[in-house]
Amino acid sequence: MGNEFMRDAAPDLGPGTYDNHKYGTIVYDSEHTPRSRKGYGLSARTAQRFPTLSKVVSPSPQQYQPDQSSSRTISPGRTPFNSTSRRFREGSHTSDQLLGPGSYSVCETEVNRKVSWPMCFGSPDWTRLPQLDKKSLRVKLHTEKEFLKQRSRLAYLSLYY
């Protein structure tokens, strides 16, 4: 058993005859990387890494805000709180317009008055109230909303007048 026949190949092939330590090392990779004629490696930066910035472009801190250290004299306003309306209105009521004691009775006035609609089983009976003609089943028009507001106002004012 075993190898009775010798190989016909070259004697430099076989175990222990390969130079693996030459390939894949840092020295081999640095010697065999593709480079340009200028000496830069593949995908290398050619520009300056940290370009010098011009310091004249941005303004100084003093130019952002005016100098507040010097005191200024503030001129007084034309009117106090910039309001020219009168504070108290004098003469708006005369003694003839105000009711004196005994001119009305507090006991005879009805308190807690509420609007009462014609009712039908606990809910308002809208059929007995004035209505606008129905035009469609769509959203209420502006005139219909104004009509309902006016009807409610009239019912409320009828309590007092």
C-alpha positions in Angstrom: 0.0 0.0 0.0 1.0 3.5 -0.2 2.5 5.4 -3.0 4.5 3.2 -5.1 4.7 5.5 -8.0 6.4 9.0 -8.0 4.6 12.0 -9.3 5.7 13.2 -12.7 5.1 16.8 -11.6 7.8 19.4 -10.8 9.5 18.9 -7.4 8.7 22.4 -6.2 5.0 21.5 -6.0 3.7 19.8 -2.9 3.3 20.3 0.8 5.8 22.8 2.3 6.8 24.3 -1.0 4.2 27.1 -1.3 5.1 30.7 -0.3 1.8 31.7 1.3 3.5 34.1 3.6 4.3 36.5 0.7 0.7 36.8 -0.5 -2.0 38.7 1.4 0.3 40.6 3.6 0.3 44.4 4.1 3.6 44.7 2.2 2.3 42.8 -0.8 -1.0 44.7 -0.9 0.7 48.1 -0.7 3.1 47.2 -3.5 0.4 45.8 -5.8 -2.5 48.3 -5.3 -3.4 50.3 -8.5 -2.2 53.9 -8.4 -2.4 56.9 -10.6 0.6 58.6 -12.2 0.5 61.2 -9.5 1.0 58.6 -6.8 -2.6 58.6 -5.4 -4.2 55.2 -4.6 -7.5 54.1 -6.0 -10.4 56.2 -4.5 -8.0 58.5 -2.6 -8.8 62.1 -1.8 -7.0 64.6 -3.8 -8.4 67.7 -2.1 -7.1 69.2 1.2 -8.6 67.3 4.1 -9.3 70.4 6.3 -9.6 73.4 4.0 -8.8 76.8 5.5 -11.9 78.8 6.0 -12.0 82.5 5.4 -12.6 84.3 8.7 -13.8 87.4 7.0 -17.1 85.9 5.8 -18.9 85.7 9.1 -19.5 89.0 11.1 -18.1 89.6 14.5 -20.3 89.3 17.6 -20.5 93.1 17.8 -22.1 93.3 14.4 -25.0 91.1 15.3 -26.5 93.3 18.0 -26.1 97.1 18.6 -24.2 98.2 21.7 -26.5 98.4 24.7 -24.0 99.5 27.2 -24.6 103.2 26.7 -27.7 104.7 28.4 -30.4 106.1 26.2 -33.0 108.7 27.0 -36.4 107.5 26.3 -38.9 110.2 25.2 -42.2 110.1 26.9 -45.2 108.9 25.0 -47.9 111.2 23.7 -50.6 109.6 25.8 -50.5 107.3 28.9 -50.6 103.7 27.8 -51.0 104.9 24.2 -54.8 105.2 24.8 -56.7 108.4 24.0 -60.1 107.2 25.1 -61.7 108.7 28.2 -61.5 106.6 31.3 -64.8 107.5 32.8 -67.8 108.6 30.7 -69.4 111.4 32.4 -73.0 112.5 31.8 -74.0 109.3 30.1 -77.0 108.9 32.5 -79.2 111.6 33.6 -81.5 111.5 36.6 -84.5 111.4 34.3 -83.3 108.1 32.8 -82.6 106.3 36.1 -85.6 104.7 37.9 -86.0 105.7 41.5 -87.1 103.7 44.5 -90.8 102.6 44.3 -91.0 102.9 40.5 -91.2 99.1 40.0 -92.1 96.1 42.1 -89.6 93.4 42.7 -92.1 91.0 44.0 -94.3 91.1 40.9 -91.6 90.2 38.5 -91.5 86.6 37.5 -88.1 84.9 38.1 -86.6 81.9 36.2 -88.6 82.4 33.0 -87.9 79.9 30.3 -88.9 79.6 26.7 -91.7 77.0 26.3 -92.3 75.5 23.0 -95.5 73.6 22.0 -94.7 70.1 23.3 -95.6 66.7 22.0 -94.6 63.8 24.3 -91.7 65.7 25.9 -90.1 67.1 22.7 -91.0 70.3 20.8 -93.8 70.0 18.3 -92.2 71.7 15.3 -95.3 71.3 13.2 -97.1 73.9 15.2 -94.3 76.5 14.7 -93.6 78.6 11.6 -91.4 76.7 9.2 -89.6 77.4 5.9 -90.6 75.4 2.9 -88.4 72.3 2.5 -86.2 72.5 -0.6 -84.1 69.4 -0.4 -82.7 66.9 2.1 -79.2 68.4 1.9 -77.4 70.5 4.4 -79.3 73.5 5.7 -78.8 76.7 3.8 -77.7 79.9 5.4 -81.2 81.3 5.2 -82.7 78.4 7.0 -80.1 78.7 9.8 -80.8 82.4 10.1 -84.6 81.7 10.3 -84.1 79.2 13.1 -82.0 81.7 15.1 -84.5 84.4 14.6 -87.4 82.2 15.7 -85.4 81.3 18.9 -84.7 85.0 19.6 -88.4 85.9 19.2 -89.4 83.2 21.6 -86.9 84.4 24.2 -87.8 88.1 23.8 -91.5 87.3 24.1 -90.9 86.4 27.7 -90.0 90.0 28.6 -91.9 92.1 26.0 
